[in-house]
């Protein structure tokens, strides 16, 4: 929405500062998208590594808890 307001203001006034602000907003949006994608990919890799290291262990006390009754 900010981008649209800046663009409309630039079209109506021709103010270069408004255009430069628009360019900054576009740049920030691209950086956010890029960083989000990188963070998601890193999280996926870390999760796969973590899940690969988990050993499935049974409960050694299973069934013995009722043996005393």
PDB file of N, CA, C and O in Angstrom, chain B, residues numbered from 101:
ATOM      1  N   UNK B 101       0.831  -1.188   0.000  1.00  0.00           N
ATOM      2  CA  UNK B 101       0.000   0.000   0.000  1.00  0.00           C
ATOM      3  C   UNK B 101       0.875   1.251   0.000  1.00  0.00           C
ATOM      4  O   UNK B 101       0.573   2.219  -0.698  1.00  0.00           O
ATOM      5  N   UNK B 102       1.956   1.236   0.777  1.00  0.00           N
ATOM      6  CA  UNK B 102       2.866   2.387   0.809  1.00  0.00           C
ATOM      7  C   UNK B 102       3.462   2.609  -0.568  1.00  0.00           C
ATOM      8  O   UNK B 102       3.606   3.745  -1.020  1.00  0.00           O
ATOM      9  N   UNK B 103       3.810   1.503  -1.236  1.00  0.00           N
ATOM     10  CA  UNK B 103       4.391   1.591  -2.571  1.00  0.00           C
ATOM     11  C   UNK B 103       3.424   2.273  -3.535  1.00  0.00           C
ATOM     12  O   UNK B 103       3.824   3.119  -4.334  1.00  0.00           O
ATOM     13  N   UNK B 104       2.161   1.901  -3.453  1.00  0.00           N
ATOM     14  CA  UNK B 104       1.158   2.484  -4.347  1.00  0.00           C
ATOM     15  C   UNK B 104       0.968   3.980  -4.057  1.00  0.00           C
ATOM     16  O   UNK B 104       0.837   4.778  -4.984  1.00  0.00           O
ATOM     17  N   UNK B 105       0.955   4.351  -2.801  1.00  0.00           N
ATOM     18  CA  UNK B 105       0.810   5.766  -2.434  1.00  0.00           C
ATOM     19  C   UNK B 105       2.001   6.570  -2.954  1.00  0.00           C
ATOM     20  O   UNK B 105       1.832   7.656  -3.508  1.00  0.00           O
ATOM     21  N   UNK B 106       3.216   6.020  -2.769  1.00  0.00           N
ATOM     22  CA  UNK B 106       4.421   6.720  -3.238  1.00  0.00           C
ATOM     23  C   UNK B 106       4.405   6.865  -4.753  1.00  0.00           C
ATOM     24  O   UNK B 106       4.746   7.923  -5.281  1.00  0.00           O
ATOM     25  N   UNK B 107       4.011   5.812  -5.450  1.00  0.00           N
ATOM     26  CA  UNK B 107       3.973   5.864  -6.908  1.00  0.00           C
ATOM     27  C   UNK B 107       2.947   6.887  -7.386  1.00  0.00           C
ATOM     28  O   UNK B 107       3.233   7.670  -8.291  1.00  0.00           O
ATOM     29  N   UNK B 108       1.758   6.889  -6.788  1.00  0.00           N
ATOM     30  CA  UNK B 108       0.736   7.858  -7.189  1.00  0.00           C
ATOM     31  C   UNK B 108       1.184   9.281  -6.904  1.00  0.00           C
ATOM     32  O   UNK B 108       0.939  10.181  -7.708  1.00  0.00           O
ATOM     33  N   UNK B 109       1.832   9.493  -5.776  1.00  0.00           N
ATOM     34  CA  UNK B 109       2.331  10.824  -5.432  1.00  0.00           C
ATOM     35  C   UNK B 109       3.384  11.270  -6.436  1.00  0.00           C
ATOM     36  O   UNK B 109       3.391  12.421  -6.870  1.00  0.00           O
ATOM     37  N   UNK B 110       4.276  10.345  -6.804  1.00  0.00           N
ATOM     38  CA  UNK B 110       5.306  10.674  -7.798  1.00  0.00           C
ATOM     39  C   UNK B 110       4.679  11.032  -9.137  1.00  0.00           C
ATOM     40  O   UNK B 110       5.092  11.997  -9.781  1.00  0.00           O
ATOM     41  N   UNK B 111       3.673  10.248  -9.564  1.00  0.00           N
ATOM     42  CA  UNK B 111       3.025  10.531 -10.847  1.00  0.00           C
ATOM     43  C   UNK B 111       2.357  11.897 -10.825  1.00  0.00           C
ATOM     44  O   UNK B 111       2.381  12.610 -11.828  1.00  0.00           O
ATOM     45  N   UNK B 112       1.764  12.272  -9.702  1.00  0.00           N
ATOM     46  CA  UNK B 112       1.032  13.536  -9.621  1.00  0.00           C
ATOM     47  C   UNK B 112       1.951  14.731  -9.437  1.00  0.00           C
ATOM     48  O   UNK B 112       1.679  15.805  -9.973  1.00  0.00           O
ATOM     49  N   UNK B 113       3.038  14.560  -8.686  1.00  0.00           N
ATOM     50  CA  UNK B 113       3.891  15.703  -8.361  1.00  0.00           C
ATOM     51  C   UNK B 113       5.191  15.722  -9.145  1.00  0.00           C
ATOM     52  O   UNK B 113       5.757  16.790  -9.373  1.00  0.00           O
ATOM     53  N   UNK B 114       5.671  14.561  -9.559  1.00  0.00           N
ATOM     54  CA  UNK B 114       6.962  14.504 -10.245  1.00  0.00           C
ATOM     55  C   UNK B 114       8.123  14.673  -9.286  1.00  0.00           C
ATOM     56  O   UNK B 114       9.252  14.894  -9.724  1.00  0.00           O
ATOM     57  N   UNK B 115       7.875  14.575  -7.985  1.00  0.00           N
ATOM     58  CA  UNK B 115       8.911  14.762  -6.975  1.00  0.00           C
ATOM     59  C   UNK B 115       9.852  13.559  -6.983  1.00  0.00           C
ATOM     60  O   UNK B 115       9.429  12.426  -6.752  1.00  0.00           O
ATOM     61  N   UNK B 116      11.128  13.816  -7.251  1.00  0.00           N
ATOM     62  CA  UNK B 116      12.116  12.740  -7.340  1.00  0.00           C
ATOM     63  C   UNK B 116      12.309  12.046  -5.993  1.00  0.00           C
ATOM     64  O   UNK B 116      12.615  10.854  -5.966  1.00  0.00           O
ATOM     65  N   UNK B 117      12.143  12.745  -4.892  1.00  0.00           N
ATOM     66  CA  UNK B 117      12.302  12.131  -3.575  1.00  0.00           C
ATOM     67  C   UNK B 117      11.264  11.038  -3.346  1.00  0.00           C
ATOM     68  O   UNK B 117      11.554  10.005  -2.743  1.00  0.00           O
ATOM     69  N   UNK B 118      10.065  11.278  -3.830  1.00  0.00           N
ATOM     70  CA  UNK B 118       9.014  10.266  -3.716  1.00  0.00           C
ATOM     71  C   UNK B 118       9.394   9.040  -4.533  1.00  0.00           C
ATOM     72  O   UNK B 118       9.195   7.909  -4.092  1.00  0.00           O
ATOM     73  N   UNK B 119       9.939   9.265  -5.721  1.00  0.00           N
ATOM     74  CA  UNK B 119      10.372   8.151  -6.553  1.00  0.00           C
ATOM     75  C   UNK B 119      11.492   7.366  -5.882  1.00  0.00           C
ATOM     76  O   UNK B 119      11.491   6.135  -5.912  1.00  0.00           O
ATOM     77  N   UNK B 120      12.442   8.065  -5.281  1.00  0.00           N
ATOM     78  CA  UNK B 120      13.549   7.393  -4.590  1.00  0.00           C
ATOM     79  C   UNK B 120      13.040   6.588  -3.398  1.00  0.00           C
ATOM     80  O   UNK B 120      13.550   5.502  -3.122  1.00  0.00           O
ATOM     81  N   UNK B 121      12.055   7.102  -2.701  1.00  0.00           N
ATOM     82  CA  UNK B 121      11.447   6.356  -1.602  1.00  0.00           C
ATOM     83  C   UNK B 121      10.775   5.098  -2.134  1.00  0.00           C
ATOM     84  O   UNK B 121      10.855   4.038  -1.512  1.00  0.00           O
ATOM     85  N   UNK B 122      10.116   5.211  -3.275  1.00  0.00           N
ATOM     86  CA  UNK B 122       9.494   4.060  -3.907  1.00  0.00           C
ATOM     87  C   UNK B 122      10.547   3.004  -4.241  1.00  0.00           C
ATOM     88  O   UNK B 122      10.339   1.815  -4.000  1.00  0.00           O
ATOM     89  N   UNK B 123      11.664   3.437  -4.790  1.00  0.00           N
ATOM     90  CA  UNK B 123      12.737   2.504  -5.133  1.00  0.00           C
ATOM     91  C   UNK B 123      13.275   1.807  -3.877  1.00  0.00           C
ATOM     92  O   UNK B 123      13.591   0.618  -3.917  1.00  0.00           O
ATOM     93  N   UNK B 124      13.379   2.540  -2.769  1.00  0.00           N
ATOM     94  CA  UNK B 124      13.839   1.946  -1.515  1.00  0.00           C
ATOM     95  C   UNK B 124      12.851   0.896  -1.009  1.00  0.00           C
ATOM     96  O   UNK B 124      13.251  -0.171  -0.543  1.00  0.00           O
ATOM     97  N   UNK B 125      11.564   1.207  -1.106  1.00  0.00           N
ATOM     98  CA  UNK B 125      10.536   0.256  -0.666  1.00  0.00           C
ATOM     99  C   UNK B 125      10.628  -1.022  -1.488  1.00  0.00           C
ATOM    100  O   UNK B 125      10.568  -2.119  -0.932  1.00  0.00           O
ATOM    101  N   UNK B 126      10.772  -0.895  -2.802  1.00  0.00           N
ATOM    102  CA  UNK B 126      10.892  -2.074  -3.665  1.00  0.00           C
ATOM    103  C   UNK B 126      12.123  -2.887  -3.295  1.00  0.00           C
ATOM    104  O   UNK B 126      12.068  -4.115  -3.243  1.00  0.00           O
ATOM    105  N   UNK B 127      13.225  -2.208  -3.038  1.00  0.00           N
ATOM    106  CA  UNK B 127      14.467  -2.887  -2.662  1.00  0.00           C
ATOM    107  C   UNK B 127      14.319  -3.629  -1.341  1.00  0.00           C
ATOM    108  O   UNK B 127      14.779  -4.763  -1.204  1.00  0.00           O
ATOM    109  N   UNK B 128      13.684  -2.996  -0.383  1.00  0.00           N
ATOM    110  CA  UNK B 128      13.470  -3.623   0.930  1.00  0.00           C
ATOM    111  C   UNK B 128      12.569  -4.846   0.789  1.00  0.00           C
ATOM    112  O   UNK B 128      12.829  -5.879   1.407  1.00  0.00           O
ATOM    113  N   UNK B 129      11.519  -4.741  -0.012  1.00  0.00           N
ATOM    114  CA  UNK B 129      10.626  -5.881  -0.226  1.00  0.00           C
ATOM    115  C   UNK B 129      11.375  -7.057  -0.844  1.00  0.00           C
ATOM    116  O   UNK B 129      11.179  -8.201  -0.435  1.00  0.00           O
ATOM    117  N   UNK B 130      12.235  -6.782  -1.831  1.00  0.00           N
ATOM    118  CA  UNK B 130      13.014  -7.846  -2.463  1.00  0.00           C
ATOM    119  C   UNK B 130      13.967  -8.490  -1.453  1.00  0.00           C
ATOM    120  O   UNK B 130      14.119  -9.711  -1.430  1.00  0.00           O
ATOM    121  N   UNK B 131      14.606  -7.667  -0.620  1.00  0.00           N
ATOM    122  CA  UNK B 131      15.523  -8.193   0.393  1.00  0.00           C
ATOM    123  C   UNK B 131      14.782  -9.081   1.392  1.00  0.00           C
ATOM    124  O   UNK B 131      15.283 -10.132   1.791  1.00  0.00           O
ATOM    125  N   UNK B 132      13.604  -8.657   1.785  1.00  0.00           N
ATOM    126  CA  UNK B 132      12.808  -9.444   2.738  1.00  0.00           C
ATOM    127  C   UNK B 132      12.444 -10.787   2.119  1.00  0.00           C
ATOM    128  O   UNK B 132      12.572 -11.826   2.768  1.00  0.00           O
ATOM    129  N   UNK B 133      11.991 -10.773   0.867  1.00  0.00           N
ATOM    130  CA  UNK B 133      11.631 -12.023   0.193  1.00  0.00           C
ATOM    131  C   UNK B 133      12.839 -12.948   0.070  1.00  0.00           C
ATOM    132  O   UNK B 133      12.735 -14.152   0.306  1.00  0.00           O
ATOM    133  N   UNK B 134      13.984 -12.375  -0.300  1.00  0.00           N
ATOM    134  CA  UNK B 134      15.209 -13.169  -0.459  1.00  0.00           C
ATOM    135  C   UNK B 134      15.637 -13.763   0.880  1.00  0.00           C
ATOM    136  O   UNK B 134      15.945 -14.952   0.962  1.00  0.00           O
ATOM    137  N   UNK B 135      15.659 -12.947   1.920  1.00  0.00           N
ATOM    138  CA  UNK B 135      16.076 -13.419   3.244  1.00  0.00           C
ATOM    139  C   UNK B 135      15.109 -14.453   3.799  1.00  0.00           C
ATOM    140  O   UNK B 135      15.527 -15.412   4.447  1.00  0.00           O
ATOM    141  N   UNK B 136      13.831 -14.266   3.551  1.00  0.00           N
ATOM    142  CA  UNK B 136      12.834 -15.233   4.015  1.00  0.00           C
ATOM    143  C   UNK B 136      13.062 -16.575   3.341  1.00  0.00           C
ATOM    144  O   UNK B 136      13.028 -17.618   3.996  1.00  0.00           O
ATOM    145  N   UNK B 137      13.292 -16.551   2.047  1.00  0.00           N
ATOM    146  CA  UNK B 137      13.534 -17.792   1.303  1.00  0.00           C
ATOM    147  C   UNK B 137      14.797 -18.483   1.816  1.00  0.00           C
ATOM    148  O   UNK B 137      14.800 -19.699   2.004  1.00  0.00           O
ATOM    149  N   UNK B 138      15.858 -17.729   2.040  1.00  0.00           N
ATOM    150  CA  UNK B 138      17.107 -18.299   2.543  1.00  0.00           C
ATOM    151  C   UNK B 138      16.895 -18.897   3.931  1.00  0.00           C
ATOM    152  O   UNK B 138      17.373 -19.997   4.208  1.00  0.00           O
ATOM    153  N   UNK B 139      16.185 -18.186   4.802  1.00  0.00           N
ATOM    154  CA  UNK B 139      15.934 -18.684   6.158  1.00  0.00           C
ATOM    155  C   UNK B 139      15.091 -19.953   6.146  1.00  0.00           C
ATOM    156  O   UNK B 139      15.331 -20.866   6.935  1.00  0.00           O
ATOM    157  N   UNK B 140      14.116 -20.013   5.264  1.00  0.00           N
ATOM    158  CA  UNK B 140      13.283 -21.212   5.163  1.00  0.00           C
ATOM    159  C   UNK B 140      14.125 -22.390   4.703  1.00  0.00           C
ATOM    160  O   UNK B 140      14.008 -23.491   5.240  1.00  0.00           O
ATOM    161  N   UNK B 141      14.977 -22.158   3.705  1.00  0.00           N
ATOM    162  CA  UNK B 141      15.829 -23.237   3.206  1.00  0.00           C
ATOM    163  C   UNK B 141      16.791 -23.720   4.293  1.00  0.00           C
ATOM    164  O   UNK B 141      17.004 -24.924   4.436  1.00  0.00           O
ATOM    165  N   UNK B 142      17.370 -22.797   5.056  1.00  0.00           N
ATOM    166  CA  UNK B 142      18.266 -23.176   6.150  1.00  0.00           C
ATOM    167  C   UNK B 142      17.513 -23.976   7.209  1.00  0.00           C
ATOM    168  O   UNK B 142      18.034 -24.960   7.734  1.00  0.00           O
ATOM    169  N   UNK B 143      16.304 -23.561   7.520  1.00  0.00           N
ATOM    170  CA  UNK B 143      15.501 -24.261   8.519  1.00  0.00           C
ATOM    171  C   UNK B 143      15.181 -25.681   8.068  1.00  0.00           C
ATOM    172  O   UNK B 143      15.198 -26.612   8.873  1.00  0.00           O
ATOM    173  N   UNK B 144      14.892 -25.842   6.798  1.00  0.00           N
ATOM    174  CA  UNK B 144      14.595 -27.169   6.266  1.00  0.00           C
ATOM    175  C   UNK B 144      15.818 -28.070   6.372  1.00  0.00           C
ATOM    176  O   UNK B 144      15.708 -29.228   6.775  1.00  0.00           O
ATOM    177  N   UNK B 145      16.983 -27.539   6.011  1.00  0.00           N
ATOM    178  CA  UNK B 145      18.218 -28.324   6.098  1.00  0.00           C
ATOM    179  C   UNK B 145      18.507 -28.699   7.545  1.00  0.00           C
ATOM    180  O   UNK B 145      18.849 -29.846   7.830  1.00  0.00           O
ATOM    181  N   UNK B 146      18.374 -27.751   8.456  1.00  0.00           N
ATOM    182  CA  UNK B 146      18.622 -28.025   9.875  1.00  0.00           C
ATOM    183  C   UNK B 146      17.641 -29.060  10.418  1.00  0.00           C
ATOM    184  O   UNK B 146      18.023 -29.928  11.203  1.00  0.00           O
ATOM    185  N   UNK B 147      16.388 -28.970  10.005  1.00  0.00           N
ATOM    186  CA  UNK B 147      15.384 -29.928  10.470  1.00  0.00           C
ATOM    187  C   UNK B 147      15.701 -31.326   9.952  1.00  0.00           C
ATOM    188  O   UNK B 147      15.565 -32.306  10.684  1.00  0.00           O
ATOM    189  N   UNK B 148      16.119 -31.422   8.704  1.00  0.00           N
ATOM    190  CA  UNK B 148      16.476 -32.725   8.144  1.00  0.00           C
ATOM    191  C   UNK B 148      17.674 -33.312   8.873  1.00  0.00           C
ATOM    192  O   UNK B 148      17.706 -34.509   9.158  1.00  0.00           O
ATOM    193  N   UNK B 149      18.668 -32.467   9.176  1.00  0.00           N
ATOM    194  CA  UNK B 149      19.836 -32.949   9.905  1.00  0.00           C
ATOM    195  C   UNK B 149      19.443 -33.395  11.308  1.00  0.00           C
ATOM    196  O   UNK B 149      19.904 -34.433  11.782  1.00  0.00           O
ATOM    197  N   UNK B 150      18.612 -32.631  11.961  1.00  0.00           N
ATOM    198  CA  UNK B 150      18.188 -32.966  13.315  1.00  0.00           C
ATOM    199  C   UNK B 150      17.381 -34.256  13.319  1.00  0.00           C
ATOM    200  O   UNK B 150      17.609 -35.125  14.162  1.00  0.00           O
ATOM    201  N   UNK B 151      16.457 -34.390  12.406  1.00  0.00           N
ATOM    202  CA  UNK B 151      15.629 -35.593  12.336  1.00  0.00           C
ATOM    203  C   UNK B 151      16.452 -36.818  11.980  1.00  0.00           C
ATOM    204  O   UNK B 151      16.122 -37.930  12.393  1.00  0.00           O
ATOM    205  N   UNK B 152      17.513 -36.625  11.223  1.00  0.00           N
ATOM    206  CA  UNK B 152      18.373 -37.744  10.871  1.00  0.00           C
ATOM    207  C   UNK B 152      19.180 -38.250  12.057  1.00  0.00           C
ATOM    208  O   UNK B 152      19.645 -39.389  12.040  1.00  0.00           O
ATOM    209  N   UNK B 153      19.354 -37.429  13.082  1.00  0.00           N
ATOM    210  CA  UNK B 153      20.147 -37.793  14.245  1.00  0.00           C
ATOM    211  C   UNK B 153      19.318 -38.322  15.405  1.00  0.00           C
ATOM    212  O   UNK B 153      19.874 -38.720  16.429  1.00  0.00           O
ATOM    213  N   UNK B 154      18.020 -38.332  15.266  1.00  0.00           N
ATOM    214  CA  UNK B 154      17.160 -38.793  16.354  1.00  0.00           C
ATOM    215  C   UNK B 154      17.086 -40.314  16.312  1.00  0.00           C
ATOM    216  O   UNK B 154      16.760 -40.905  15.282  1.00  0.00           O
ATOM    217  N   UNK B 155      17.388 -40.927  17.425  1.00  0.00           N
ATOM    218  CA  UNK B 155      17.286 -42.379  17.519  1.00  0.00           C
ATOM    219  C   UNK B 155      15.948 -42.729  18.166  1.00  0.00           C
ATOM    220  O   UNK B 155      15.517 -42.088  19.124  1.00  0.00           O
ATOM    221  N   UNK B 156      15.324 -43.725  17.642  1.00  0.00           N
ATOM    222  CA  UNK B 156      14.050 -44.167  18.210  1.00  0.00           C
ATOM    223  C   UNK B 156      14.370 -45.182  19.292  1.00  0.00           C
ATOM    224  O   UNK B 156      14.928 -46.244  19.015  1.00  0.00           O
ATOM    225  N   UNK B 157      14.022 -44.859  20.496  1.00  0.00           N
ATOM    226  CA  UNK B 157      14.301 -45.731  21.630  1.00  0.00           C
ATOM    227  C   UNK B 157      12.979 -46.121  22.268  1.00  0.00           C
ATOM    228  O   UNK B 157      12.095 -45.285  22.455  1.00  0.00           O
ATOM    229  N   UNK B 158      12.856 -47.370  22.592  1.00  0.00           N
ATOM    230  CA  UNK B 158      11.660 -47.819  23.277  1.00  0.00           C
ATOM    231  C   UNK B 158      11.751 -47.507  24.751  1.00  0.00           C
ATOM    232  O   UNK B 158      12.832 -47.236  25.272  1.00  0.00           O
ATOM    233  N   UNK B 159      10.640 -47.546  25.408  1.00  0.00           N
ATOM    234  CA  UNK B 159      10.589 -47.316  26.839  1.00  0.00           C
ATOM    235  C   UNK B 159      10.923 -48.631  27.531  1.00  0.00           C
ATOM    236  O   UNK B 159      10.165 -49.597  27.441  1.00  0.00           O
ATOM    237  N   UNK B 160      12.062 -48.664  28.222  1.00  0.00           N
ATOM    238  CA  UNK B 160      12.505 -49.908  28.853  1.00  0.00           C
ATOM    239  C   UNK B 160      11.610 -50.299  30.018  1.00  0.00           C
ATOM    240  O   UNK B 160      11.641 -51.446  30.464  1.00  0.00           O
ATOM    241  N   UNK B 161      10.818 -49.365  30.513  1.00  0.00           N
ATOM    242  CA  UNK B 161       9.920 -49.655  31.632  1.00  0.00           C
ATOM    243  C   UNK B 161       8.541 -50.111  31.160  1.00  0.00           C
ATOM    244  O   UNK B 161       7.656 -50.372  31.975  1.00  0.00           O
ATOM    245  N   UNK B 162       8.369 -50.201  29.894  1.00  0.00           N
ATOM    246  CA  UNK B 162       7.076 -50.538  29.331  1.00  0.00           C
ATOM    247  C   UNK B 162       6.607 -51.912  29.836  1.00  0.00           C
ATOM    248  O   UNK B 162       7.348 -52.892  29.754  1.00  0.00           O
ATOM    249  N   UNK B 163       5.430 -51.976  30.334  1.00  0.00           N
ATOM    250  CA  UNK B 163       4.857 -53.234  30.796  1.00  0.00           C
ATOM    251  C   UNK B 163       5.254 -53.608  32.204  1.00  0.00           C
ATOM    252  O   UNK B 163       4.613 -54.473  32.801  1.00  0.00           O
ATOM    253  N   UNK B 164       6.275 -53.001  32.758  1.00  0.00           N
ATOM    254  CA  UNK B 164       6.727 -53.386  34.088  1.00  0.00           C
ATOM    255  C   UNK B 164       6.025 -52.577  35.179  1.00  0.00           C
ATOM    256  O   UNK B 164       6.067 -52.940  36.355  1.00  0.00           O
ATOM    257  N   UNK B 165       5.393 -51.496  34.788  1.00  0.00           N
ATOM    258  CA  UNK B 165       4.774 -50.647  35.787  1.00  0.00           C
ATOM    259  C   UNK B 165       3.597 -51.339  36.483  1.00  0.00           C
ATOM    260  O   UNK B 165       3.283 -51.029  37.632  1.00  0.00           O
ATOM    261  N   UNK B 166       2.957 -52.262  35.792  1.00  0.00           N
ATOM    262  CA  UNK B 166       1.820 -52.963  36.387  1.00  0.00           C
ATOM    263  C   UNK B 166       2.230 -54.280  37.033  1.00  0.00           C
ATOM    264  O   UNK B 166       1.403 -54.954  37.648  1.00  0.00           O
ATOM    265  N   UNK B 167       3.478 -54.645  36.900  1.00  0.00           N
ATOM    266  CA  UNK B 167       3.957 -55.901  37.449  1.00  0.00           C
ATOM    267  C   UNK B 167       3.950 -55.924  38.960  1.00  0.00           C
ATOM    268  O   UNK B 167       3.884 -57.000  39.554  1.00  0.00           O
ATOM    269  N   UNK B 168       4.016 -54.783  39.594  1.00  0.00           N
ATOM    270  CA  UNK B 168       4.053 -54.725  41.058  1.00  0.00           C
ATOM    271  C   UNK B 168       2.691 -54.851  41.679  1.00  0.00           C
ATOM    272  O   UNK B 168       2.583 -55.101  42.879  1.00  0.00           O
ATOM    273  N   UNK B 169       1.656 -54.689  40.905  1.00  0.00           N
ATOM    274  CA  UNK B 169       0.308 -54.699  41.470  1.00  0.00           C
ATOM    275  C   UNK B 169      -0.155 -56.038  41.850  1.00  0.00           C
ATOM    276  O   UNK B 169      -1.275 -56.189  42.339  1.00  0.00           O
TER     277      UNK B 169
END
